[in-house]
């Protein structure tokens, strides 16, 4: 990457065209958007009496996950997940269930109230909603398609 042009120096790389953004510029924009999203998320979850990690846990529970899988996705030790799940369970937002294929493993499952809570949080993220509402339908579809394309590669190390 050339520090003077802001483009990648690898021949044929995205960004080799001076009019195209470099990988570093795209990464900077992703980081800025991710940080803004996180701030919006954190502000809303605190109004619901949750920590960001507790709310992120709820958002990951679209389907039951084993405690170890949850720890991997949260990038934390399994002992930390126990405390997070204990607090969410005490509020009726999740429950533990035996894994149907291995009864030694406990799955964490969001309750209806847990699913409703994460839906309300997303509905209340006004800064993020306002930014997305500023996009045309075509831009939204394009952004979604690009994010769906990036997601498997970005999540793969954490699966």
Secondary structure, 3 states (H helix, E strand, C coil): CCCCCCCCCCCCCCCCCCCCCCHHHHHHHHHHHHHHHHHHHHHHHHHCCCCHHHHHHHHHCCCCEEHHHHHHHHCCCHHHHHHHHHHHHHCCCEEEEECCCCCCCEEEEECHHHHHHHHHHHHHCHHHHHHHHCCCHHHHHHHHHHHHHHHHHHHHHHC
